[in-house]
Structures are given as C-alpha cells and as structure tokens.
Amino acid sequence: MTRLEKSQKEFLYLLLNKNEALPIQTIQNELNIGRRTIYYSVNKLNELFFRHGIDPITNKRGSGYFLTAVQKQAINKLLLYYTSLKNLSPKERIYYLICWIMYPKASVHIENIVELFDVSRNSVFN
C-alpha cells in the first residue's frame, strides 16, 4: 500500500477543490513547495491512480494541472480507502488498540493487528 506524503495530499486536495486548471506558479504559492516537488507529486499520484484505474492528472499546456469530474469522483472513493485504519499515526494506533483490547468482540491476535494496520509484527510488539 502506498502512503501519501504531506505535500502529495495537499496537492491532491488543492486539485480536488478547484474547478479550473492551476498553473505551477499558483500551486507553488499556495502550497509553498518547489517546482520539482510538484513534478514528483504528480508522478507519485499518477502511479497510484494507474494502480486503481484512474486517469492521470491532466496538464493543459499554458493553463496548468486539473482533474475532471470523473477523476474527482474516483479519487474521493480512493481517499475513503486511504483514510482507513492503515493510515493512522503510531499514537492513533495505540489509542485504537487500547479501545479494541478493552472491548473486544472476539479474541485479539497479533495477526489481526498486523492485517488491520498493515504493519509488521515488530511494529505491533513495539
């Protein structure tokens, strides 16, 4: 599973919230990131989109980057998946585990925790 970096998430949310193409200069100013970071984010996001059958981010020459309505709809579904338990911070995982162990519906095993959070066994023990 691919974990999105902060700059990639911010870039994606910026595109999702705009209905017009955004020039690189506007993206740089709004997110306070460099041109290379934008290119890197576009490449990483497009790789993720490809794996999930979503068309790549469009770059209209002279206008900038944008997403179509169909892309936005598919990405919103994808974001719901990526905001699952697998993307919690370590501290959030601990809080979740405490609640889960205090009120289990069934026995809690290491394998369940590894699968739920998509972490290694060593992470669980730590």
Backbone as ProteinMPNN parsed JSONL, in Angstrom:
{"seq_chain_A": "MTRLEKSQKEFLYLLLNKNEALPIQTIQNELNIGRRTIYYSVNKLNELFFRHGIDPITNKRGSGYFLTAVQKQAINKLLLYYTSLKNLSPKERIYYLICWIMYPKASVHIENIVELFDVSRNSVFN", "coords_chain_A": {"N_chain_A": [[0.839, -1.177, 0.0], [0.523, 2.195, -0.794], [1.648, 5.032, 0.847], [0.63, 8.304, 1.135], [2.545, 11.249, 0.937], [2.795, 14.3, 2.857], [2.967, 16.637, 1.203], [2.009, 15.6, -1.179], [-0.62, 14.902, -0.525], [-1.634, 17.461, 0.102], [-1.374, 18.734, -2.386], [-3.077, 17.121, -3.935], [-5.561, 17.568, -2.633], [-5.82, 20.277, -3.156], [-6.151, 20.289, -5.955], [-8.537, 18.831, -6.053], [-10.318, 20.604, -4.93], [-10.545, 22.697, -6.69], [-12.006, 24.035, -9.645], [-10.913, 24.807, -11.954], [-8.032, 24.863, -14.145], [-4.805, 24.801, -12.638], [-2.014, 26.815, -12.666], [1.521, 26.087, -12.415], [2.929, 28.011, -10.931], [0.927, 29.117, -9.29], [0.262, 26.884, -7.752], [2.72, 26.485, -6.456], [2.824, 28.847, -4.92], [0.519, 28.637, -3.296], [0.897, 26.247, -1.862], [3.425, 26.46, -0.948], [5.686, 25.087, -1.991], [8.285, 23.644, -4.056], [8.931, 23.587, -7.629], [9.983, 21.118, -8.493], [9.011, 19.436, -6.488], [6.333, 19.497, -7.062], [6.293, 18.212, -9.589], [7.246, 15.704, -8.78], [5.187, 14.947, -7.023], [3.034, 14.8, -8.82], [3.885, 12.659, -10.441], [4.008, 10.53, -8.525], [1.332, 10.477, -7.618], [0.044, 9.897, -10.025], [1.035, 7.318, -10.498], [-0.208, 5.954, -8.4], [-2.882, 6.396, -9.123], [-2.947, 4.989, -11.547], [-2.661, 2.339, -10.676], [-5.137, 2.018, -9.546], [-6.885, 2.321, -11.586], [-7.561, 4.908, -12.426], [-7.674, 7.808, -14.413], [-4.735, 9.709, -15.31], [-3.452, 12.753, -13.736], [-4.308, 15.712, -15.348], [-2.484, 17.88, -17.462], [-2.824, 20.804, -18.858], [-1.426, 22.476, -21.437], [-0.135, 25.671, -20.972], [-2.167, 26.326, -19.245], [-2.316, 24.7, -16.889], [-2.444, 22.263, -14.174], [-5.167, 19.971, -13.668], [-8.193, 18.263, -12.577], [-10.686, 16.083, -13.845], [-14.294, 15.83, -13.535], [-15.054, 13.152, -13.357], [-12.642, 11.97, -12.589], [-12.336, 13.194, -10.083], [-14.476, 12.104, -8.658], [-13.777, 9.354, -8.603], [-11.353, 9.557, -7.225], [-12.174, 10.537, -4.751], [-13.474, 8.267, -3.741], [-11.256, 6.624, -3.54], [-9.766, 8.029, -1.639], [-11.321, 7.643, 0.623], [-10.721, 5.006, 1.142], [-7.982, 5.251, 1.71], [-7.994, 6.697, 4.035], [-8.368, 4.954, 5.997], [-7.917, 2.69, 8.771], [-5.343, 1.844, 8.327], [-3.753, 3.986, 7.873], [-3.307, 5.421, 10.138], [-1.576, 7.389, 12.562], [1.274, 6.384, 14.582], [0.664, 6.945, 17.294], [-2.125, 7.251, 17.214], [-2.816, 4.668, 16.469], [-2.129, 3.271, 18.794], [-4.033, 4.294, 20.63], [-6.359, 3.345, 19.401], [-5.898, 0.574, 19.582], [-5.907, 0.216, 22.372], [-8.59, 0.741, 23.011], [-9.754, -1.276, 21.463], [-8.757, -3.614, 22.626], [-9.771, -3.382, 25.178], [-12.504, -3.632, 24.785], [-13.204, -6.099, 23.268], [-14.716, -7.858, 20.514], [-14.141, -10.345, 19.842], [-11.449, -12.728, 20.27], [-8.265, -11.153, 20.321], [-5.604, -11.235, 18.158], [-2.112, -11.212, 17.296], [-1.737, -11.395, 14.522], [-4.149, -10.359, 13.599], [-3.893, -7.667, 14.266], [-1.639, -6.936, 12.775], [-2.652, -7.239, 10.172], [-4.856, -5.475, 10.214], [-3.727, -2.902, 10.621], [-1.771, -2.869, 8.731], [0.983, -3.239, 9.284], [4.246, -4.34, 10.422], [5.055, -7.309, 12.384], [6.946, -6.66, 14.294], [6.469, -3.931, 14.651], [4.018, -4.047, 15.929], [4.737, -5.288, 18.344], [6.419, -3.341, 19.37]], "CA_chain_A": [[0.0, 0.0, 0.0], [1.281, 3.432, -0.893], [1.276, 6.074, 1.798], [0.824, 9.612, 0.52], [3.277, 12.228, 1.728], [2.032, 15.512, 3.164], [2.905, 17.518, 0.03], [1.16, 14.953, -2.176], [-2.0, 15.062, -0.062], [-2.015, 18.871, -0.053], [-1.513, 18.972, -3.821], [-4.285, 16.434, -4.37], [-6.726, 18.292, -2.114], [-5.901, 21.539, -3.887], [-6.766, 19.984, -7.251], [-9.915, 18.398, -5.84], [-11.156, 21.741, -4.536], [-10.56, 23.726, -7.744], [-12.711, 23.629, -10.862], [-10.171, 25.281, -13.118], [-6.629, 24.448, -14.184], [-3.918, 25.587, -11.776], [-0.629, 26.915, -13.139], [2.534, 25.669, -11.436], [3.246, 29.137, -10.043], [-0.157, 29.205, -8.304], [0.429, 25.74, -6.837], [3.888, 26.794, -5.634], [2.478, 29.899, -3.961], [-0.499, 28.186, -2.334], [1.395, 25.156, -1.021], [4.789, 26.791, -0.521], [6.566, 23.99, -2.395], [9.025, 23.913, -5.28], [8.506, 23.014, -8.907], [10.347, 19.697, -8.516], [8.09, 18.743, -5.593], [5.082, 19.354, -7.815], [6.501, 17.15, -10.576], [7.353, 14.452, -8.035], [3.846, 14.631, -6.54], [2.234, 14.387, -9.976], [4.316, 11.307, -10.811], [3.589, 9.569, -7.499], [-0.122, 10.367, -7.641], [-0.34, 9.201, -11.252], [1.313, 5.899, -10.274], [-1.287, 5.473, -7.548], [-4.104, 6.39, -9.937], [-2.826, 3.912, -12.525], [-2.937, 1.074, -9.979], [-6.557, 1.959, -9.2], [-7.691, 2.513, -12.789], [-7.985, 6.304, -12.548], [-6.886, 8.547, -15.395], [-3.709, 10.558, -14.675], [-3.684, 14.194, -13.592], [-4.182, 16.359, -16.648], [-1.741, 19.129, -17.523], [-3.167, 21.503, -20.09], [-0.339, 23.401, -21.761], [-0.482, 27.08, -20.852], [-3.186, 26.531, -18.205], [-1.88, 24.068, -15.655], [-2.945, 20.945, -13.774], [-6.555, 19.905, -13.226], [-8.852, 16.96, -12.536], [-12.042, 16.08, -14.381], [-15.317, 15.44, -12.563], [-14.979, 11.694, -13.22], [-11.449, 11.7, -11.78], [-12.604, 13.626, -8.705], [-15.364, 11.118, -8.043], [-12.984, 8.145, -8.347], [-10.348, 9.874, -6.21], [-12.864, 10.616, -3.46], [-13.642, 6.887, -3.278], [-9.915, 6.158, -3.182], [-9.389, 8.691, -0.389], [-12.02, 6.967, 1.718], [-9.929, 3.817, 1.438], [-6.691, 5.628, 2.283], [-8.146, 7.273, 5.366], [-8.727, 3.833, 6.85], [-7.061, 2.443, 9.935], [-3.972, 1.571, 7.905], [-3.0, 5.233, 7.76], [-3.246, 6.127, 11.409], [-0.235, 7.617, 13.103], [1.559, 5.412, 15.654], [-0.058, 7.298, 18.526], [-3.533, 6.943, 16.973], [-2.923, 3.208, 16.507], [-2.096, 2.862, 20.201], [-5.342, 4.609, 21.206], [-7.322, 2.415, 18.832], [-5.633, -0.74, 20.162], [-6.358, 0.211, 23.771], [-10.051, 0.595, 22.976], [-10.075, -2.578, 20.879], [-8.428, -4.654, 23.597], [-10.664, -3.229, 26.322], [-13.86, -4.041, 24.422], [-13.118, -6.949, 22.07], [-15.867, -8.674, 20.117], [-13.566, -11.69, 19.753], [-10.043, -12.738, 20.685], [-7.375, -10.297, 19.538], [-4.342, -11.901, 17.893], [-1.09, -10.386, 16.637], [-2.001, -11.406, 13.079], [-5.251, -9.435, 13.354], [-3.37, -6.305, 14.379], [-0.76, -6.747, 11.613], [-3.502, -7.061, 8.992], [-5.692, -4.295, 10.375], [-2.962, -1.667, 10.48], [-0.796, -3.035, 7.651], [2.312, -3.014, 9.862], [4.967, -5.586, 10.708], [4.902, -7.864, 13.733], [7.814, -5.879, 15.174], [5.762, -2.686, 14.983], [2.988, -4.384, 16.918], [5.396, -5.526, 19.626], [6.947, -2.064, 19.865]], "C_chain_A": [[0.884, 1.24, 0.0], [0.749, 4.444, 0.109], [1.598, 7.416, 1.153], [1.582, 10.525, 1.471], [2.417, 13.475, 1.894], [1.878, 16.401, 1.937], [2.01, 16.927, -1.057], [-0.315, 15.086, -1.807], [-2.472, 16.496, -0.278], [-2.247, 19.211, -1.52], [-2.804, 18.344, -4.342], [-5.534, 17.163, -3.895], [-6.906, 19.643, -2.812], [-6.58, 21.318, -5.236], [-8.228, 19.575, -7.101], [-10.854, 19.571, -5.553], [-11.235, 22.851, -5.575], [-11.263, 23.177, -8.981], [-12.013, 24.097, -12.124], [-8.728, 24.777, -13.028], [-5.782, 25.387, -13.327], [-2.51, 25.615, -12.353], [0.347, 26.527, -12.028], [2.839, 26.789, -10.449], [2.187, 29.288, -8.945], [-0.029, 28.09, -7.272], [1.605, 25.996, -5.902], [3.547, 27.815, -4.553], [1.514, 29.408, -2.888], [0.033, 27.137, -1.37], [2.796, 25.398, -0.477], [5.745, 25.616, -0.769], [7.231, 24.35, -3.716], [8.459, 23.191, -6.488], [8.801, 21.511, -8.963], [9.435, 18.867, -7.612], [6.751, 18.528, -6.285], [5.207, 18.223, -8.828], [6.548, 15.774, -9.904], [5.966, 14.008, -7.563], [2.951, 14.142, -7.675], [2.592, 12.962, -10.372], [3.838, 10.263, -9.811], [2.077, 9.378, -7.496], [-0.595, 9.628, -8.888], [-0.054, 7.701, -11.169], [0.203, 5.262, -9.446], [-2.582, 5.371, -8.347], [-4.084, 5.232, -10.932], [-3.181, 2.573, -11.891], [-4.415, 0.907, -9.659], [-7.464, 2.268, -10.394], [-8.243, 3.911, -12.977], [-7.076, 6.986, -13.564], [-5.894, 9.464, -14.684], [-4.144, 12.023, -14.584], [-3.406, 14.844, -14.936], [-3.4, 17.653, -16.517], [-2.023, 19.765, -18.875], [-2.124, 22.586, -20.329], [-0.841, 24.851, -21.718], [-1.516, 27.373, -19.776], [-2.782, 25.936, -16.866], [-2.532, 22.722, -15.42], [-4.402, 21.039, -13.345], [-7.048, 18.463, -13.235], [-10.249, 17.093, -13.115], [-13.016, 15.656, -13.282], [-15.284, 13.933, -12.313], [-13.782, 11.317, -12.354], [-11.716, 12.049, -10.32], [-13.481, 12.617, -7.977], [-14.595, 9.84, -7.683], [-11.962, 8.382, -7.241], [-10.985, 9.972, -4.835], [-13.116, 9.227, -2.887], [-12.304, 6.324, -2.806], [-9.469, 6.768, -1.849], [-10.093, 8.083, 0.811], [-11.251, 5.714, 2.133], [-8.653, 4.197, 2.177], [-6.797, 6.318, 3.635], [-8.589, 6.202, 6.349], [-7.744, 3.716, 8.015], [-5.603, 2.242, 9.559], [-3.125, 2.835, 7.844], [-2.995, 6.04, 9.044], [-1.791, 6.338, 11.812], [0.016, 6.579, 14.198], [0.777, 5.694, 16.936], [-1.552, 6.974, 18.388], [-3.774, 5.43, 16.998], [-2.971, 2.702, 17.946], [-3.446, 3.11, 20.855], [-6.407, 3.641, 20.7], [-7.154, 1.037, 19.459], [-6.119, -0.837, 21.606], [-7.87, 0.0, 23.823], [-10.46, -0.789, 22.482], [-9.841, -3.698, 21.884], [-9.353, -4.583, 24.812], [-12.067, -3.774, 26.027], [-13.853, -4.94, 23.182], [-14.43, -7.677, 21.792], [-15.444, -10.134, 20.01], [-12.12, -11.598, 20.248], [-9.209, -11.878, 19.742], [-6.031, -10.996, 19.413], [-3.399, -10.949, 17.169], [-1.369, -10.287, 15.14], [-3.141, -10.454, 12.714], [-4.771, -7.982, 13.346], [-2.489, -5.979, 13.172], [-1.596, -6.452, 10.378], [-4.308, -5.775, 9.063], [-4.947, -3.003, 10.09], [-1.929, -1.709, 9.363], [0.607, -2.658, 8.131], [2.971, -4.367, 10.106], [4.679, -6.064, 12.13], [5.758, -7.079, 14.725], [7.167, -4.562, 15.577], [4.707, -2.931, 16.039], [3.614, -4.576, 18.294], [5.962, -4.239, 20.227], [5.82, -1.228, 20.433]], "O_chain_A": [[1.878, 1.305, 0.723], [-0.456, 4.676, 0.198], [2.714, 7.633, 0.681], [1.294, 10.567, 2.667], [1.442, 13.678, 1.17], [0.777, 16.874, 1.654], [1.33, 17.662, -1.773], [-1.156, 15.35, -2.666], [-3.573, 16.725, -0.778], [-3.211, 19.899, -1.856], [-3.538, 18.972, -5.104], [-6.47, 17.356, -4.671], [-8.034, 20.087, -3.028], [-7.476, 22.071, -5.616], [-9.062, 19.933, -7.932], [-12.037, 19.53, -5.893], [-11.926, 23.847, -5.359], [-11.126, 22.0, -9.317], [-12.467, 23.817, -13.234], [-8.273, 24.327, -11.976], [-6.006, 26.597, -13.294], [-1.88, 24.57, -12.513], [0.026, 26.63, -10.844], [2.991, 26.536, -9.254], [2.526, 29.558, -7.793], [-0.19, 28.318, -6.073], [1.508, 25.757, -4.699], [3.944, 27.656, -3.399], [1.673, 29.726, -1.71], [-0.331, 27.13, -0.194], [3.292, 24.634, 0.352], [6.501, 25.21, 0.113], [6.783, 25.26, -4.413], [7.617, 22.301, -6.368], [7.97, 20.728, -9.425], [9.122, 17.72, -7.933], [6.114, 17.49, -6.108], [4.325, 17.369, -8.916], [5.964, 14.808, -10.397], [5.61, 12.836, -7.686], [2.2, 13.181, -7.509], [1.705, 12.143, -10.613], [3.317, 9.22, -10.208], [1.591, 8.252, -7.385], [-1.525, 8.825, -8.821], [-0.815, 6.898, -11.708], [-0.265, 4.166, -9.754], [-3.296, 4.372, -8.255], [-5.102, 4.57, -11.134], [-3.905, 1.77, -12.479], [-4.896, -0.217, -9.514], [-8.669, 2.455, -10.229], [-9.279, 4.089, -13.616], [-5.864, 6.77, -13.575], [-6.17, 9.945, -13.584], [-5.074, 12.459, -15.262], [-2.396, 14.561, -15.58], [-3.616, 18.43, -15.587], [-1.52, 19.316, -19.904], [-1.963, 23.499, -19.519], [-1.84, 25.198, -22.348], [-1.729, 28.533, -19.423], [-2.893, 26.59, -15.829], [-3.096, 22.117, -16.331], [-4.829, 22.027, -12.748], [-6.423, 17.572, -13.81], [-10.921, 18.102, -12.9], [-12.6, 15.181, -12.225], [-15.467, 13.489, -11.179], [-13.887, 10.449, -11.488], [-11.361, 11.286, -9.422], [-13.247, 12.316, -6.806], [-14.749, 9.311, -6.583], [-11.73, 7.503, -6.41], [-10.392, 9.533, -3.849], [-12.988, 9.023, -1.679], [-12.237, 5.63, -1.791], [-8.86, 6.084, -1.026], [-9.521, 8.016, 1.899], [-11.143, 5.401, 3.319], [-8.279, 3.547, 3.153], [-5.786, 6.503, 4.312], [-9.126, 6.511, 7.413], [-6.861, 4.554, 8.195], [-4.716, 2.448, 10.387], [-1.899, 2.754, 7.77], [-2.702, 7.235, 9.021], [-0.904, 5.566, 11.447], [-0.928, 5.96, 14.689], [0.287, 4.768, 17.583], [-2.171, 6.482, 19.331], [-4.805, 4.967, 17.487], [-3.758, 1.813, 18.274], [-3.96, 2.242, 21.56], [-7.25, 3.174, 21.466], [-8.139, 0.398, 19.829], [-6.678, -1.857, 22.011], [-8.363, -0.824, 24.592], [-11.39, -1.398, 23.01], [-10.643, -4.627, 21.979], [-9.679, -5.611, 25.406], [-12.731, -4.31, 26.914], [-14.433, -4.582, 22.157], [-15.154, -8.059, 22.712], [-16.273, -11.042, 20.077], [-11.638, -10.52, 20.597], [-9.419, -11.875, 18.529], [-5.391, -11.314, 20.414], [-3.834, -10.002, 16.513], [-1.248, -9.21, 14.557], [-3.113, -9.818, 11.661], [-5.198, -7.179, 12.517], [-2.575, -4.887, 12.611], [-1.294, -5.528, 9.623], [-4.426, -5.061, 8.067], [-5.461, -2.116, 9.408], [-1.282, -0.702, 9.076], [1.317, -1.88, 7.493], [2.324, -5.41, 10.007], [4.138, -5.33, 12.957], [5.346, -6.856, 15.863], [7.303, -4.127, 16.721], [4.522, -2.116, 16.942], [3.089, -4.086, 19.293], [5.981, -4.072, 21.447], [6.054, -0.115, 20.903]]}, "name": "protein", "num_of_chains": 1, "seq": "MTRLEKSQKEFLYLLLNKNEALPIQTIQNELNIGRRTIYYSVNKLNELFFRHGIDPITNKRGSGYFLTAVQKQAINKLLLYYTSLKNLSPKERIYYLICWIMYPKASVHIENIVELFDVSRNSVFN"}
